[in-house]
Amino acid sequence: MKYGELKEREIINVNTGEKLGIFGNCDLDIDISNGQITSLLISENSSFFSFFSKQEEYVVIPWEKIVKIGKDTIMISL
């Protein structure tokens, strides 16, 4: 699957129904020894004023917590 196919998909926690973000707005943690994605990093500072924040804070979602990649959403279990 290509990044372009994923970037607009919403990330949803299947346990709470909470929308956590959009895949295209996430950072990826990649293991440089094997090129595998190890986790998604979703910014907690998503407002306009976060631009002025000195430190970025993330929700870290291990890749193995992804339950299903659907047509419009990525379902995770936290």
C-alpha angles and dihedrals in degrees: 000000000000127000091240089061092054106037098088096045120113119234111227129185104227092204096057105016088235118152106228101182147287119297092229090059093053129096118226127224107215127190101230093202093067107009093242121145106240101180148353117241112208115192116236089198100073101142127098091252092057085077086077094048115112096212129045115220122200141194104225115215115188111228091237089064089071106108101179139356105213135181095274105007145045110220119209133181116219 
